[in-house]
Amino acid sequence: DNQVVGQLTITDFVNPGGLEPIGQNLYLPTGASGDPQEGVPGLDGLGEIRQSMLEASNVNVTEELVNMIEAQRVYEMNSKVISSVDKMMSFVNQQL
């Protein structure tokens, strides 16, 4: 009783990084991205489409938290350096 009513295609680019973002997860091809290459899912390395599947996150939460903590510490250190330089400049100005 299964009847095929259509076929989905997937489009790939030689350089996906060359696509121009136009907002809302939409992109336009550019000369840098190359011409679009359409194909059938599961063939020619284009990936697969499966029903009733959820895509897993592509973000490593632990790694990103570590990166955020490192960035926060660097920001704090820079802030302390600026504060120390400001105090030194005030001291020098008072001595002149």
PDB file of N, CA, C and O in Angstrom:
ATOM      1  N   ASP A   1       0.822  -1.195   0.000  1.00  0.00           N
ATOM      2  CA  ASP A   1       0.000   0.000   0.000  1.00  0.00           C
ATOM      3  C   ASP A   1       0.866   1.259   0.000  1.00  0.00           C
ATOM      4  O   ASP A   1       0.345   2.365  -0.142  1.00  0.00           O
ATOM      5  N   ASN A   2       2.198   1.100   0.160  1.00  0.00           N
ATOM      6  CA  ASN A   2       3.087   2.264   0.082  1.00  0.00           C
ATOM      7  C   ASN A   2       3.202   2.726  -1.354  1.00  0.00           C
ATOM      8  O   ASN A   2       3.387   1.920  -2.266  1.00  0.00           O
ATOM      9  N   GLN A   3       3.092   4.021  -1.546  1.00  0.00           N
ATOM     10  CA  GLN A   3       3.183   4.572  -2.891  1.00  0.00           C
ATOM     11  C   GLN A   3       4.103   5.786  -2.856  1.00  0.00           C
ATOM     12  O   GLN A   3       3.915   6.696  -2.049  1.00  0.00           O
ATOM     13  N   VAL A   4       5.094   5.792  -3.732  1.00  0.00           N
ATOM     14  CA  VAL A   4       6.015   6.921  -3.820  1.00  0.00           C
ATOM     15  C   VAL A   4       5.297   8.065  -4.520  1.00  0.00           C
ATOM     16  O   VAL A   4       4.772   7.902  -5.622  1.00  0.00           O
ATOM     17  N   VAL A   5       5.280   9.226  -3.867  1.00  0.00           N
ATOM     18  CA  VAL A   5       4.607  10.389  -4.459  1.00  0.00           C
ATOM     19  C   VAL A   5       5.593  11.483  -4.838  1.00  0.00           C
ATOM     20  O   VAL A   5       5.215  12.479  -5.456  1.00  0.00           O
ATOM     21  N   GLY A   6       6.844  11.302  -4.471  1.00  0.00           N
ATOM     22  CA  GLY A   6       7.846  12.311  -4.811  1.00  0.00           C
ATOM     23  C   GLY A   6       9.225  11.876  -4.350  1.00  0.00           C
ATOM     24  O   GLY A   6       9.370  10.870  -3.656  1.00  0.00           O
ATOM     25  N   GLN A   7      10.229  12.635  -4.735  1.00  0.00           N
ATOM     26  CA  GLN A   7      11.613  12.336  -4.364  1.00  0.00           C
ATOM     27  C   GLN A   7      12.273  13.630  -3.899  1.00  0.00           C
ATOM     28  O   GLN A   7      12.311  14.618  -4.633  1.00  0.00           O
ATOM     29  N   LEU A   8      12.789  13.614  -2.677  1.00  0.00           N
ATOM     30  CA  LEU A   8      13.528  14.765  -2.170  1.00  0.00           C
ATOM     31  C   LEU A   8      14.917  14.780  -2.782  1.00  0.00           C
ATOM     32  O   LEU A   8      15.500  13.729  -3.049  1.00  0.00           O
ATOM     33  N   THR A   9      15.437  15.963  -3.000  1.00  0.00           N
ATOM     34  CA  THR A   9      16.816  16.098  -3.454  1.00  0.00           C
ATOM     35  C   THR A   9      17.592  16.908  -2.426  1.00  0.00           C
ATOM     36  O   THR A   9      17.023  17.701  -1.676  1.00  0.00           O
ATOM     37  N   ILE A  10      18.883  16.696  -2.409  1.00  0.00           N
ATOM     38  CA  ILE A  10      19.784  17.446  -1.537  1.00  0.00           C
ATOM     39  C   ILE A  10      20.744  18.208  -2.431  1.00  0.00           C
ATOM     40  O   ILE A  10      21.205  17.695  -3.451  1.00  0.00           O
ATOM     41  N   THR A  11      21.039  19.435  -2.039  1.00  0.00           N
ATOM     42  CA  THR A  11      21.982  20.249  -2.795  1.00  0.00           C
ATOM     43  C   THR A  11      23.243  20.449  -1.974  1.00  0.00           C
ATOM     44  O   THR A  11      23.177  20.765  -0.786  1.00  0.00           O
ATOM     45  N   ASP A  12      24.382  20.266  -2.607  1.00  0.00           N
ATOM     46  CA  ASP A  12      25.675  20.446  -1.957  1.00  0.00           C
ATOM     47  C   ASP A  12      26.490  21.449  -2.766  1.00  0.00           C
ATOM     48  O   ASP A  12      26.194  21.712  -3.932  1.00  0.00           O
ATOM     49  N   PHE A  13      27.513  22.000  -2.134  1.00  0.00           N
ATOM     50  CA  PHE A  13      28.394  22.955  -2.800  1.00  0.00           C
ATOM     51  C   PHE A  13      29.834  22.529  -2.571  1.00  0.00           C
ATOM     52  O   PHE A  13      30.152  21.925  -1.546  1.00  0.00           O
ATOM     53  N   VAL A  14      30.700  22.841  -3.518  1.00  0.00           N
ATOM     54  CA  VAL A  14      32.117  22.510  -3.395  1.00  0.00           C
ATOM     55  C   VAL A  14      32.700  23.189  -2.160  1.00  0.00           C
ATOM     56  O   VAL A  14      33.488  22.586  -1.431  1.00  0.00           O
ATOM     57  N   ASN A  15      32.310  24.453  -1.922  1.00  0.00           N
ATOM     58  CA  ASN A  15      32.795  25.225  -0.777  1.00  0.00           C
ATOM     59  C   ASN A  15      31.602  25.824  -0.039  1.00  0.00           C
ATOM     60  O   ASN A  15      31.239  26.970  -0.305  1.00  0.00           O
ATOM     61  N   PRO A  16      30.977  25.078   0.890  1.00  0.00           N
ATOM     62  CA  PRO A  16      29.819  25.613   1.611  1.00  0.00           C
ATOM     63  C   PRO A  16      30.134  26.885   2.392  1.00  0.00           C
ATOM     64  O   PRO A  16      29.240  27.694   2.642  1.00  0.00           O
ATOM     65  N   GLY A  17      31.396  27.071   2.780  1.00  0.00           N
ATOM     66  CA  GLY A  17      31.787  28.286   3.491  1.00  0.00           C
ATOM     67  C   GLY A  17      31.685  29.530   2.632  1.00  0.00           C
ATOM     68  O   GLY A  17      31.678  30.644   3.155  1.00  0.00           O
ATOM     69  N   GLY A  18      31.606  29.356   1.319  1.00  0.00           N
ATOM     70  CA  GLY A  18      31.503  30.492   0.409  1.00  0.00           C
ATOM     71  C   GLY A  18      30.083  30.958   0.177  1.00  0.00           C
ATOM     72  O   GLY A  18      29.870  31.935  -0.541  1.00  0.00           O
ATOM     73  N   LEU A  19      29.097  30.284   0.768  1.00  0.00           N
ATOM     74  CA  LEU A  19      27.704  30.710   0.622  1.00  0.00           C
ATOM     75  C   LEU A  19      27.483  32.027   1.349  1.00  0.00           C
ATOM     76  O   LEU A  19      28.103  32.283   2.381  1.00  0.00           O
ATOM     77  N   GLU A  20      26.604  32.860   0.814  1.00  0.00           N
ATOM     78  CA  GLU A  20      26.306  34.158   1.428  1.00  0.00           C
ATOM     79  C   GLU A  20      25.055  34.046   2.293  1.00  0.00           C
ATOM     80  O   GLU A  20      23.973  33.768   1.775  1.00  0.00           O
ATOM     81  N   PRO A  21      25.188  34.259   3.620  1.00  0.00           N
ATOM     82  CA  PRO A  21      24.004  34.195   4.487  1.00  0.00           C
ATOM     83  C   PRO A  21      23.106  35.409   4.259  1.00  0.00           C
ATOM     84  O   PRO A  21      23.581  36.542   4.189  1.00  0.00           O
ATOM     85  N   ILE A  22      21.800  35.154   4.142  1.00  0.00           N
ATOM     86  CA  ILE A  22      20.853  36.258   3.951  1.00  0.00           C
ATOM     87  C   ILE A  22      19.850  36.322   5.094  1.00  0.00           C
ATOM     88  O   ILE A  22      18.889  37.088   5.032  1.00  0.00           O
ATOM     89  N   GLY A  23      20.064  35.525   6.139  1.00  0.00           N
ATOM     90  CA  GLY A  23      19.200  35.555   7.315  1.00  0.00           C
ATOM     91  C   GLY A  23      18.224  34.401   7.343  1.00  0.00           C
ATOM     92  O   GLY A  23      17.926  33.791   6.316  1.00  0.00           O
ATOM     93  N   GLN A  24      17.727  34.107   8.542  1.00  0.00           N
ATOM     94  CA  GLN A  24      16.742  33.056   8.780  1.00  0.00           C
ATOM     95  C   GLN A  24      17.192  31.705   8.221  1.00  0.00           C
ATOM     96  O   GLN A  24      16.393  30.963   7.648  1.00  0.00           O
ATOM     97  N   ASN A  25      18.490  31.391   8.396  1.00  0.00           N
ATOM     98  CA  ASN A  25      19.077  30.131   7.916  1.00  0.00           C
ATOM     99  C   ASN A  25      18.964  29.955   6.406  1.00  0.00           C
ATOM    100  O   ASN A  25      18.895  28.827   5.918  1.00  0.00           O
ATOM    101  N   LEU A  26      18.945  31.051   5.670  1.00  0.00           N
ATOM    102  CA  LEU A  26      18.906  31.007   4.211  1.00  0.00           C
ATOM    103  C   LEU A  26      20.237  31.502   3.663  1.00  0.00           C
ATOM    104  O   LEU A  26      20.849  32.413   4.221  1.00  0.00           O
ATOM    105  N   TYR A  27      20.682  30.892   2.560  1.00  0.00           N
ATOM    106  CA  TYR A  27      21.966  31.228   1.958  1.00  0.00           C
ATOM    107  C   TYR A  27      21.815  31.353   0.450  1.00  0.00           C
ATOM    108  O   TYR A  27      20.938  30.734  -0.154  1.00  0.00           O
ATOM    109  N   LEU A  28      22.685  32.167  -0.152  1.00  0.00           N
ATOM    110  CA  LEU A  28      22.728  32.308  -1.600  1.00  0.00           C
ATOM    111  C   LEU A  28      24.074  31.801  -2.109  1.00  0.00           C
ATOM    112  O   LEU A  28      25.102  32.017  -1.468  1.00  0.00           O
ATOM    113  N   PRO A  29      24.070  31.123  -3.267  1.00  0.00           N
ATOM    114  CA  PRO A  29      25.348  30.696  -3.833  1.00  0.00           C
ATOM    115  C   PRO A  29      26.133  31.905  -4.337  1.00  0.00           C
ATOM    116  O   PRO A  29      25.552  32.900  -4.769  1.00  0.00           O
ATOM    117  N   THR A  30      27.450  31.804  -4.276  1.00  0.00           N
ATOM    118  CA  THR A  30      28.332  32.845  -4.792  1.00  0.00           C
ATOM    119  C   THR A  30      29.381  32.176  -5.668  1.00  0.00           C
ATOM    120  O   THR A  30      29.411  30.952  -5.798  1.00  0.00           O
ATOM    121  N   GLY A  31      30.226  32.979  -6.256  1.00  0.00           N
ATOM    122  CA  GLY A  31      31.323  32.421  -7.037  1.00  0.00           C
ATOM    123  C   GLY A  31      32.257  31.591  -6.174  1.00  0.00           C
ATOM    124  O   GLY A  31      32.846  30.616  -6.640  1.00  0.00           O
ATOM    125  N   ALA A  32      32.390  31.987  -4.902  1.00  0.00           N
ATOM    126  CA  ALA A  32      33.278  31.265  -3.985  1.00  0.00           C
ATOM    127  C   ALA A  32      32.705  29.913  -3.574  1.00  0.00           C
ATOM    128  O   ALA A  32      33.459  28.987  -3.274  1.00  0.00           O
ATOM    129  N   SER A  33      31.374  29.791  -3.557  1.00  0.00           N
ATOM    130  CA  SER A  33      30.760  28.526  -3.132  1.00  0.00           C
ATOM    131  C   SER A  33      30.760  27.484  -4.241  1.00  0.00           C
ATOM    132  O   SER A  33      30.671  26.286  -3.975  1.00  0.00           O
ATOM    133  N   GLY A  34      30.858  27.935  -5.468  1.00  0.00           N
ATOM    134  CA  GLY A  34      30.767  27.020  -6.602  1.00  0.00           C
ATOM    135  C   GLY A  34      29.318  26.789  -6.989  1.00  0.00           C
ATOM    136  O   GLY A  34      28.404  27.291  -6.335  1.00  0.00           O
ATOM    137  N   ASP A  35      29.115  26.039  -8.037  1.00  0.00           N
ATOM    138  CA  ASP A  35      27.758  25.757  -8.513  1.00  0.00           C
ATOM    139  C   ASP A  35      27.082  24.720  -7.623  1.00  0.00           C
ATOM    140  O   ASP A  35      27.744  23.830  -7.091  1.00  0.00           O
ATOM    141  N   PRO A  36      25.747  24.834  -7.458  1.00  0.00           N
ATOM    142  CA  PRO A  36      25.030  23.824  -6.676  1.00  0.00           C
ATOM    143  C   PRO A  36      25.066  22.464  -7.365  1.00  0.00           C
ATOM    144  O   PRO A  36      24.963  22.373  -8.588  1.00  0.00           O
ATOM    145  N   GLN A  37      25.213  21.413  -6.567  1.00  0.00           N
ATOM    146  CA  GLN A  37      25.226  20.050  -7.083  1.00  0.00           C
ATOM    147  C   GLN A  37      24.084  19.292  -6.425  1.00  0.00           C
ATOM    148  O   GLN A  37      24.160  18.942  -5.247  1.00  0.00           O
ATOM    149  N   GLU A  38      23.034  19.041  -7.184  1.00  0.00           N
ATOM    150  CA  GLU A  38      21.862  18.340  -6.650  1.00  0.00           C
ATOM    151  C   GLU A  38      22.030  16.841  -6.809  1.00  0.00           C
ATOM    152  O   GLU A  38      22.659  16.361  -7.752  1.00  0.00           O
ATOM    153  N   GLY A  39      21.450  16.113  -5.862  1.00  0.00           N
ATOM    154  CA  GLY A  39      21.506  14.670  -5.937  1.00  0.00           C
ATOM    155  C   GLY A  39      20.478  14.036  -5.028  1.00  0.00           C
ATOM    156  O   GLY A  39      19.756  14.721  -4.304  1.00  0.00           O
ATOM    157  N   VAL A  40      20.425  12.725  -5.078  1.00  0.00           N
ATOM    158  CA  VAL A  40      19.479  11.950  -4.288  1.00  0.00           C
ATOM    159  C   VAL A  40      20.111  11.640  -2.932  1.00  0.00           C
ATOM    160  O   VAL A  40      21.275  11.243  -2.881  1.00  0.00           O
ATOM    161  N   PRO A  41      19.369  11.811  -1.828  1.00  0.00           N
ATOM    162  CA  PRO A  41      19.915  11.492  -0.508  1.00  0.00           C
ATOM    163  C   PRO A  41      20.425  10.055  -0.443  1.00  0.00           C
ATOM    164  O   PRO A  41      19.800   9.136  -0.970  1.00  0.00           O
ATOM    165  N   GLY A  42      21.577   9.879   0.217  1.00  0.00           N
ATOM    166  CA  GLY A  42      22.150   8.553   0.375  1.00  0.00           C
ATOM    167  C   GLY A  42      23.102   8.161  -0.734  1.00  0.00           C
ATOM    168  O   GLY A  42      23.771   7.133  -0.633  1.00  0.00           O
ATOM    169  N   LEU A  43      23.181   8.956  -1.790  1.00  0.00           N
ATOM    170  CA  LEU A  43      24.078   8.654  -2.905  1.00  0.00           C
ATOM    171  C   LEU A  43      25.108   9.770  -3.053  1.00  0.00           C
ATOM    172  O   LEU A  43      24.848  10.912  -2.675  1.00  0.00           O
ATOM    173  N   ASP A  44      26.255   9.447  -3.593  1.00  0.00           N
ATOM    174  CA  ASP A  44      27.307  10.422  -3.898  1.00  0.00           C
ATOM    175  C   ASP A  44      27.749  11.230  -2.680  1.00  0.00           C
ATOM    176  O   ASP A  44      28.148  12.386  -2.824  1.00  0.00           O
ATOM    177  N   GLY A  45      27.684  10.646  -1.490  1.00  0.00           N
ATOM    178  CA  GLY A  45      28.148  11.327  -0.288  1.00  0.00           C
ATOM    179  C   GLY A  45      27.308  12.505   0.144  1.00  0.00           C
ATOM    180  O   GLY A  45      27.805  13.388   0.844  1.00  0.00           O
ATOM    181  N   LEU A  46      26.047  12.545  -0.252  1.00  0.00           N
ATOM    182  CA  LEU A  46      25.184  13.676   0.079  1.00  0.00           C
ATOM    183  C   LEU A  46      24.463  13.523   1.406  1.00  0.00           C
ATOM    184  O   LEU A  46      23.709  14.419   1.787  1.00  0.00           O
ATOM    185  N   GLY A  47      24.660  12.444   2.115  1.00  0.00           N
ATOM    186  CA  GLY A  47      23.968  12.262   3.382  1.00  0.00           C
ATOM    187  C   GLY A  47      22.640  11.572   3.189  1.00  0.00           C
ATOM    188  O   GLY A  47      22.248  11.236   2.072  1.00  0.00           O
ATOM    189  N   GLU A  48      21.955  11.367   4.295  1.00  0.00           N
ATOM    190  CA  GLU A  48      20.683  10.650   4.263  1.00  0.00           C
ATOM    191  C   GLU A  48      19.586  11.476   4.914  1.00  0.00           C
ATOM    192  O   GLU A  48      19.849  12.338   5.752  1.00  0.00           O
ATOM    193  N   ILE A  49      18.371  11.200   4.518  1.00  0.00           N
ATOM    194  CA  ILE A  49      17.193  11.769   5.162  1.00  0.00           C
ATOM    195  C   ILE A  49      16.400  10.596   5.712  1.00  0.00           C
ATOM    196  O   ILE A  49      16.046   9.672   4.980  1.00  0.00           O
ATOM    197  N   ARG A  50      16.122  10.644   7.022  1.00  0.00           N
ATOM    198  CA  ARG A  50      15.362   9.562   7.652  1.00  0.00           C
ATOM    199  C   ARG A  50      14.169  10.149   8.375  1.00  0.00           C
ATOM    200  O   ARG A  50      14.259  11.209   8.995  1.00  0.00           O
ATOM    201  N   GLN A  51      13.063   9.458   8.288  1.00  0.00           N
ATOM    202  CA  GLN A  51      11.875   9.935   8.990  1.00  0.00           C
ATOM    203  C   GLN A  51      11.933   9.552  10.457  1.00  0.00           C
ATOM    204  O   GLN A  51      12.582   8.574  10.827  1.00  0.00           O
ATOM    205  N   SER A  52      11.263  10.313  11.280  1.00  0.00           N
ATOM    206  CA  SER A  52      11.153  10.079  12.724  1.00  0.00           C
ATOM    207  C   SER A  52      12.496  10.101  13.438  1.00  0.00           C
ATOM    208  O   SER A  52      12.664   9.435  14.459  1.00  0.00           O
ATOM    209  N   MET A  53      13.447  10.853  12.917  1.00  0.00           N
ATOM    210  CA  MET A  53      14.765  10.967  13.548  1.00  0.00           C
ATOM    211  C   MET A  53      14.966  12.398  14.025  1.00  0.00           C
ATOM    212  O   MET A  53      14.488  13.348  13.405  1.00  0.00           O
ATOM    213  N   LEU A  54      15.678  12.533  15.131  1.00  0.00           N
ATOM    214  CA  LEU A  54      16.034  13.846  15.645  1.00  0.00           C
ATOM    215  C   LEU A  54      17.521  14.063  15.441  1.00  0.00           C
ATOM    216  O   LEU A  54      18.326  13.157  15.655  1.00  0.00           O
ATOM    217  N   GLU A  55      17.881  15.262  15.028  1.00  0.00           N
ATOM    218  CA  GLU A  55      19.290  15.586  14.843  1.00  0.00           C
ATOM    219  C   GLU A  55      19.905  15.899  16.197  1.00  0.00           C
ATOM    220  O   GLU A  55      19.347  16.665  16.983  1.00  0.00           O
ATOM    221  N   ALA A  56      21.047  15.308  16.459  1.00  0.00           N
ATOM    222  CA  ALA A  56      21.739  15.568  17.718  1.00  0.00           C
ATOM    223  C   ALA A  56      22.445  16.918  17.646  1.00  0.00           C
ATOM    224  O   ALA A  56      22.715  17.436  16.562  1.00  0.00           O
ATOM    225  N   SER A  57      22.734  17.467  18.796  1.00  0.00           N
ATOM    226  CA  SER A  57      23.440  18.738  18.864  1.00  0.00           C
ATOM    227  C   SER A  57      24.848  18.574  18.316  1.00  0.00           C
ATOM    228  O   SER A  57      25.490  17.546  18.532  1.00  0.00           O
ATOM    229  N   ASN A  58      25.323  19.582  17.610  1.00  0.00           N
ATOM    230  CA  ASN A  58      26.685  19.543  17.096  1.00  0.00           C
ATOM    231  C   ASN A  58      27.610  20.415  17.944  1.00  0.00           C
ATOM    232  O   ASN A  58      28.684  20.812  17.492  1.00  0.00           O
ATOM    233  N   VAL A  59      27.183  20.712  19.184  1.00  0.00           N
ATOM    234  CA  VAL A  59      27.966  21.532  20.105  1.00  0.00           C
ATOM    235  C   VAL A  59      28.370  20.679  21.299  1.00  0.00           C
ATOM    236  O   VAL A  59      27.538  19.992  21.893  1.00  0.00           O
ATOM    237  N   ASN A  60      29.642  20.728  21.643  1.00  0.00           N
ATOM    238  CA  ASN A  60      30.135  20.048  22.833  1.00  0.00           C
ATOM    239  C   ASN A  60      29.991  21.028  23.995  1.00  0.00           C
ATOM    240  O   ASN A  60      30.782  21.962  24.125  1.00  0.00           O
ATOM    241  N   VAL A  61      28.980  20.813  24.838  1.00  0.00           N
ATOM    242  CA  VAL A  61      28.648  21.756  25.905  1.00  0.00           C
ATOM    243  C   VAL A  61      29.816  21.932  26.868  1.00  0.00           C
ATOM    244  O   VAL A  61      30.115  23.056  27.270  1.00  0.00           O
ATOM    245  N   THR A  62      30.475  20.850  27.243  1.00  0.00           N
ATOM    246  CA  THR A  62      31.597  20.932  28.182  1.00  0.00           C
ATOM    247  C   THR A  62      32.716  21.795  27.620  1.00  0.00           C
ATOM    248  O   THR A  62      33.256  22.657  28.313  1.00  0.00           O
ATOM    249  N   GLU A  63      33.057  21.558  26.366  1.00  0.00           N
ATOM    250  CA  GLU A  63      34.126  22.330  25.733  1.00  0.00           C
ATOM    251  C   GLU A  63      33.764  23.812  25.656  1.00  0.00           C
ATOM    252  O   GLU A  63      34.609  24.674  25.896  1.00  0.00           O
ATOM    253  N   GLU A  64      32.518  24.105  25.325  1.00  0.00           N
ATOM    254  CA  GLU A  64      32.095  25.500  25.218  1.00  0.00           C
ATOM    255  C   GLU A  64      32.074  26.191  26.577  1.00  0.00           C
ATOM    256  O   GLU A  64      32.391  27.377  26.666  1.00  0.00           O
ATOM    257  N   LEU A  65      31.705  25.467  27.645  1.00  0.00           N
ATOM    258  CA  LEU A  65      31.751  26.054  28.987  1.00  0.00           C
ATOM    259  C   LEU A  65      33.188  26.361  29.393  1.00  0.00           C
ATOM    260  O   LEU A  65      33.458  27.410  29.979  1.00  0.00           O
ATOM    261  N   VAL A  66      34.109  25.454  29.087  1.00  0.00           N
ATOM    262  CA  VAL A  66      35.523  25.693  29.382  1.00  0.00           C
ATOM    263  C   VAL A  66      36.013  26.914  28.611  1.00  0.00           C
ATOM    264  O   VAL A  66      36.718  27.756  29.168  1.00  0.00           O
ATOM    265  N   ASN A  67      35.645  27.018  27.332  1.00  0.00           N
ATOM    266  CA  ASN A  67      36.040  28.184  26.530  1.00  0.00           C
ATOM    267  C   ASN A  67      35.483  29.474  27.120  1.00  0.00           C
ATOM    268  O   ASN A  67      36.172  30.494  27.145  1.00  0.00           O
ATOM    269  N   MET A  68      34.242  29.434  27.593  1.00  0.00           N
ATOM    270  CA  MET A  68      33.622  30.620  28.170  1.00  0.00           C
ATOM    271  C   MET A  68      34.334  31.031  29.462  1.00  0.00           C
ATOM    272  O   MET A  68      34.568  32.219  29.686  1.00  0.00           O
ATOM    273  N   ILE A  69      34.680  30.061  30.310  1.00  0.00           N
ATOM    274  CA  ILE A  69      35.390  30.366  31.557  1.00  0.00           C
ATOM    275  C   ILE A  69      36.767  30.954  31.255  1.00  0.00           C
ATOM    276  O   ILE A  69      37.192  31.906  31.909  1.00  0.00           O
ATOM    277  N   GLU A  70      37.464  30.392  30.268  1.00  0.00           N
ATOM    278  CA  GLU A  70      38.771  30.932  29.883  1.00  0.00           C
ATOM    279  C   GLU A  70      38.638  32.365  29.388  1.00  0.00           C
ATOM    280  O   GLU A  70      39.440  33.225  29.753  1.00  0.00           O
ATOM    281  N   ALA A  71      37.637  32.627  28.563  1.00  0.00           N
ATOM    282  CA  ALA A  71      37.425  33.981  28.046  1.00  0.00           C
ATOM    283  C   ALA A  71      37.101  34.946  29.180  1.00  0.00           C
ATOM    284  O   ALA A  71      37.557  36.089  29.171  1.00  0.00           O
ATOM    285  N   GLN A  72      36.320  34.496  30.150  1.00  0.00           N
ATOM    286  CA  GLN A  72      35.972  35.345  31.288  1.00  0.00           C
ATOM    287  C   GLN A  72      37.219  35.674  32.104  1.00  0.00           C
ATOM    288  O   GLN A  72      37.386  36.813  32.541  1.00  0.00           O
ATOM    289  N   ARG A  73      38.081  34.708  32.312  1.00  0.00           N
ATOM    290  CA  ARG A  73      39.315  34.951  33.078  1.00  0.00           C
ATOM    291  C   ARG A  73      40.241  35.909  32.338  1.00  0.00           C
ATOM    292  O   ARG A  73      40.852  36.779  32.957  1.00  0.00           O
ATOM    293  N   VAL A  74      40.349  35.759  31.035  1.00  0.00           N
ATOM    294  CA  VAL A  74      41.170  36.685  30.246  1.00  0.00           C
ATOM    295  C   VAL A  74      40.600  38.097  30.344  1.00  0.00           C
ATOM    296  O   VAL A  74      41.353  39.062  30.479  1.00  0.00           O
ATOM    297  N   TYR A  75      39.283  38.222  30.277  1.00  0.00           N
ATOM    298  CA  TYR A  75      38.634  39.526  30.404  1.00  0.00           C
ATOM    299  C   TYR A  75      38.925  40.142  31.771  1.00  0.00           C
ATOM    300  O   TYR A  75      39.225  41.332  31.864  1.00  0.00           O
ATOM    301  N   GLU A  76      38.837  39.333  32.840  1.00  0.00           N
ATOM    302  CA  GLU A  76      39.125  39.818  34.192  1.00  0.00           C
ATOM    303  C   GLU A  76      40.571  40.289  34.308  1.00  0.00           C
ATOM    304  O   GLU A  76      40.839  41.340  34.889  1.00  0.00           O
ATOM    305  N   MET A  77      41.509  39.508  33.752  1.00  0.00           N
ATOM    306  CA  MET A  77      42.921  39.898  33.808  1.00  0.00           C
ATOM    307  C   MET A  77      43.153  41.207  33.066  1.00  0.00           C
ATOM    308  O   MET A  77      43.865  42.082  33.558  1.00  0.00           O
ATOM    309  N   ASN A  78      42.558  41.347  31.886  1.00  0.00           N
ATOM    310  CA  ASN A  78      42.707  42.589  31.125  1.00  0.00           C
ATOM    311  C   ASN A  78      42.128  43.767  31.889  1.00  0.00           C
ATOM    312  O   ASN A  78      42.700  44.857  31.880  1.00  0.00           O
ATOM    313  N   SER A  79      41.007  43.557  32.544  1.00  0.00           N
ATOM    314  CA  SER A  79      40.384  44.614  33.335  1.00  0.00           C
ATOM    315  C   SER A  79      41.295  45.039  34.482  1.00  0.00           C
ATOM    316  O   SER A  79      41.416  46.231  34.765  1.00  0.00           O
ATOM    317  N   LYS A  80      41.938  44.079  35.144  1.00  0.00           N
ATOM    318  CA  LYS A  80      42.855  44.397  36.242  1.00  0.00           C
ATOM    319  C   LYS A  80      44.086  45.130  35.732  1.00  0.00           C
ATOM    320  O   LYS A  80      44.577  46.044  36.395  1.00  0.00           O
ATOM    321  N   VAL A  81      44.591  44.747  34.568  1.00  0.00           N
ATOM    322  CA  VAL A  81      45.742  45.439  33.984  1.00  0.00           C
ATOM    323  C   VAL A  81      45.381  46.890  33.695  1.00  0.00           C
ATOM    324  O   VAL A  81      46.150  47.796  34.017  1.00  0.00           O
ATOM    325  N   ILE A  82      44.231  47.114  33.097  1.00  0.00           N
ATOM    326  CA  ILE A  82      43.799  48.479  32.786  1.00  0.00           C
ATOM    327  C   ILE A  82      43.638  49.290  34.064  1.00  0.00           C
ATOM    328  O   ILE A  82      44.031  50.456  34.109  1.00  0.00           O
ATOM    329  N   SER A  83      43.075  48.697  35.089  1.00  0.00           N
ATOM    330  CA  SER A  83      42.908  49.380  36.374  1.00  0.00           C
ATOM    331  C   SER A  83      44.265  49.731  36.983  1.00  0.00           C
ATOM    332  O   SER A  83      44.443  50.834  37.499  1.00  0.00           O
ATOM    333  N   SER A  84      45.217  48.808  36.928  1.00  0.00           N
ATOM    334  CA  SER A  84      46.557  49.061  37.470  1.00  0.00           C
ATOM    335  C   SER A  84      47.262  50.168  36.701  1.00  0.00           C
ATOM    336  O   SER A  84      47.891  51.036  37.306  1.00  0.00           O
ATOM    337  N   VAL A  85      47.167  50.151  35.391  1.00  0.00           N
ATOM    338  CA  VAL A  85      47.780  51.198  34.571  1.00  0.00           C
ATOM    339  C   VAL A  85      47.139  52.543  34.883  1.00  0.00           C
ATOM    340  O   VAL A  85      47.835  53.557  34.946  1.00  0.00           O
ATOM    341  N   ASP A  86      45.844  52.567  35.075  1.00  0.00           N
ATOM    342  CA  ASP A  86      45.149  53.804  35.415  1.00  0.00           C
ATOM    343  C   ASP A  86      45.660  54.356  36.745  1.00  0.00           C
ATOM    344  O   ASP A  86      45.884  55.560  36.866  1.00  0.00           O
ATOM    345  N   LYS A  87      45.847  53.490  37.743  1.00  0.00           N
ATOM    346  CA  LYS A  87      46.375  53.923  39.043  1.00  0.00           C
ATOM    347  C   LYS A  87      47.799  54.450  38.908  1.00  0.00           C
ATOM    348  O   LYS A  87      48.151  55.455  39.526  1.00  0.00           O
ATOM    349  N   MET A  88      48.624  53.774  38.099  1.00  0.00           N
ATOM    350  CA  MET A  88      49.996  54.234  37.895  1.00  0.00           C
ATOM    351  C   MET A  88      50.021  55.594  37.211  1.00  0.00           C
ATOM    352  O   MET A  88      50.813  56.462  37.580  1.00  0.00           O
ATOM    353  N   MET A  89      49.167  55.782  36.229  1.00  0.00           N
ATOM    354  CA  MET A  89      49.108  57.070  35.523  1.00  0.00           C
ATOM    355  C   MET A  89      48.643  58.174  36.466  1.00  0.00           C
ATOM    356  O   MET A  89      49.144  59.296  36.394  1.00  0.00           O
ATOM    357  N   SER A  90      47.707  57.878  37.335  1.00  0.00           N
ATOM    358  CA  SER A  90      47.247  58.864  38.321  1.00  0.00           C
ATOM    359  C   SER A  90      48.385  59.232  39.263  1.00  0.00           C
ATOM    360  O   SER A  90      48.573  60.405  39.584  1.00  0.00           O
ATOM    361  N   PHE A  91      49.142  58.234  39.705  1.00  0.00           N
ATOM    362  CA  PHE A  91      50.274  58.482  40.593  1.00  0.00           C
ATOM    363  C   PHE A  91      51.315  59.364  39.906  1.00  0.00           C
ATOM    364  O   PHE A  91      51.810  60.323  40.499  1.00  0.00           O
ATOM    365  N   VAL A  92      51.646  59.037  38.657  1.00  0.00           N
ATOM    366  CA  VAL A  92      52.631  59.820  37.903  1.00  0.00           C
ATOM    367  C   VAL A  92      52.140  61.251  37.729  1.00  0.00           C
ATOM    368  O   VAL A  92      52.921  62.189  37.892  1.00  0.00           O
ATOM    369  N   ASN A  93      50.874  61.439  37.406  1.00  0.00           N
ATOM    370  CA  ASN A  93      50.329  62.785  37.228  1.00  0.00           C
ATOM    371  C   ASN A  93      50.390  63.583  38.522  1.00  0.00           C
ATOM    372  O   ASN A  93      50.625  64.791  38.487  1.00  0.00           O
ATOM    373  N   GLN A  94      50.184  62.939  39.653  1.00  0.00           N
ATOM    374  CA  GLN A  94      50.236  63.632  40.941  1.00  0.00           C
ATOM    375  C   GLN A  94      51.667  64.034  41.296  1.00  0.00           C
ATOM    376  O   GLN A  94      51.884  65.042  41.968  1.00  0.00           O
ATOM    377  N   GLN A  95      52.634  63.251  40.845  1.00  0.00           N
ATOM    378  CA  GLN A  95      54.031  63.549  41.156  1.00  0.00           C
ATOM    379  C   GLN A  95      54.579  64.676  40.297  1.00  0.00           C
ATOM    380  O   GLN A  95      55.569  65.309  40.665  1.00  0.00           O
ATOM    381  N   LEU A  96      53.956  64.933  39.167  1.00  0.00           N
ATOM    382  CA  LEU A  96      54.437  66.006  38.281  1.00  0.00           C
ATOM    383  C   LEU A  96      53.967  67.292  38.758  1.00  0.00           C
ATOM    384  O   LEU A  96      54.263  68.322  38.151  1.00  0.00           O
TER     385      LEU A  96
END
